[in-house]
């Protein structure tokens, strides 16, 4: 007769109970790590989204949250010229998608994929940024902060100092920073990334 009851090889019911307990503990451990992984990826963004929904300058609140969460350098748009004019200058990386970069970007910025691997970045740009300043930006600072957090240790050995542009291209645009199109032409347009992020654009800079 076919049965789905647990089988005790020794015929001792206590052995079956022990097997069940071991299986249950394994399931709990696996479930714990699965939920921990999901939480590490999803919860930070949910936290930011909840904080961004208030009144006032939501972008400023997000900037403060990112500075609290990440200990590396976050610089205001007013400090970019200081980096450019410093010894060795600065390499600027645009951490957005091609369609965003095409609408507008900081002059001389190099676009890189937000999900670029550490090895790929080091292979392509490691020599370029060695013993230099590197500035990363995205729309509001989230994606660039995540990338810097991954690259900070690998690039430390090369003498690279990494900075995040606080407030991203939204903040840069709001203070009148220069922007160019994919063809190098001056522009006042900024890609909003999506409707949710568009809401973080300062009211005076809001675009249809």
N, C-alpha and C positions, 0 to 999 in steps of 0.2 A: 504494500500500500504506500502511495506517495504521501509524504507529510512535509509541512513547512515548519514543524517544531524543531527547535535546536537539538542537535544530537550530542550526547555526552559519550565520548569515546570510552570512558572508563565505566560508564553506567552510573556514575555518582552525580545526583542532581546538583550538588554544590559546585561541581566543575562547570556545569552549564551556566549557573548564576555568575560565576567568576568571569567567564567568557563574555557574557552580556555586559558586565560592568566595565571590562576593558574596552569593548567596542564603543560603549557610551562615552567613556572618557576620551577616546580618540576623536569621536565626533565633536565633542565639546571643544577640544583643543583646536581642531581644524576650523570649526565655526568661529572661534574667538579670533584667530589670525585673519580669517577672511573678512570679518567685520572691521577689524583693526585696519586692514589695508584699504577697505572702502572708505572708512572714516578719514584716513590720512589724505586721501585724494579729494573727497567730496566736501567734507565739513569745512575746510578753510574757505572755499569759495562760497558756501552757503552763509558762513559768518559774514564775509565781506558783503554779500548781496543784502543781508538783513540790515547791516550798518549803513549801506548806501541808500536805503529807502527813505531816510529822514529828510528834514528840510535843511536849508542852508547850503553851504558848499560841500556837497557830498564828495567831490574829488579831493578836497583838503583832508577830509576824514579818512579817506582811503590811503592817502599819502602817509598820514600819521600811523595808520595800522601797519602798513608795509615797513615803515621805519622801525616800529616796535618789534615786528616779527623777524626782520633780517638785519643783522648787525653790520653788514658791509656799508660802503659809502653811498649815500643818497645826496645828489647835488641838485640845487635849484637851477633853472635856466640861466640866471644871471652869472653862474660860475662856469658856464661852458666856454666862454671866451678865455677865461683864465687857463683852462686846460689846453685850449688850442694854441695859446701863445706861450705856453710853458716849454721847458726843454723836452725835445722829442715829440712835441705836439700830442695829439690824441687820435685814436682810431675810434670811429663812431659806428656802432652796429644797430641796425633797425631790426627788431625781433618781431616781425609781423609777416603776414602772408603777401604774396606778390600783388594781389589786387589792391591791398591797402597801400603798399609802397608806391604803386603806380599813380595813385591819386595825389599823394604828396609825401615828402620825407625831408629830413634835415639835409642840407647840402653836404655832399661827400659821404653820406652814410652808406654803409655796406649792408644789404639785406641778407639776413640769415634766417633759416627756418626756426621757429620756436622750439621744435623738437630735435634739433640737430644733436647728434651724439657728442660726447666729450672727445672721443677719438677723432671724429670727423672735423670738429672745430680745431683741434690742435694740429691736425694734418694740414688744414687749409690756411689757418691764420696764426698758428703758434709763433712762427718766426716773425710775423708782422707786428705782434703785440709784445714781444719779448722786451723787457726793461722799458715799457712804455705805459701810458695811461690808456685805458679802454673804457668807453662810455656806451652803455646799452640803454635802449628805450623801446617802448611799444606804445600802445594806445594810452594806457593810464598807469602802467608800471608793474602790473601783475606778471605778465609773461616774461618781461626782462628780468624781474627779480628772481623768478624761478630758475631761469637759465644761469644767472650769476651765481646763485646758490650751488649749482652743480659744477660750475667752472672755477670757482674761487680757489679751491685747494689745488687742482691740477695746474693752474696758471701761476700760483704763488711761487713755485720753484723757478719759473721763467722771469720772475721780477715784475710781473704785470700787476698794476693796480686797477681794480675794477670799480666802476661807478654806475649807479642806476640814476637815470634822469627822473627825478621826482615829479610825479604827475604825468609823465610820458609826453606824447606829442600834443595831447589836449592842453596841458599846462604850458608847454612851449608856445603853442598857437595863441593861447589866451593873453600872453605877455608880449605878443608881436614878434616872436621869433621867425626867422626866414624859413620858408618852405619852397621846395621845387617839385615839379612833376617828374615823371619818368623821362621826359625829354629835356629836363634841366631848366624848364621855364618857371618863373616865380608864380606862386599861387597862394590863395587864401583858403583853399578847400582842405578838408581833413576827412578821411574815411572813418566812420563811427564804429566800425567792427561789427556791432549788432545793436538792436534797439535798446537793450538793457544798458550797455556801456554808453550809448549815446546820451542817456539820462545823466551821466556824470560830467558831461561837457558843461563848463560854466555858462550860465544863462546868456551872457552877452555874446557868446561865441556859438550859440545853438544854431544849427543849420537844418534846413528842411530835408 
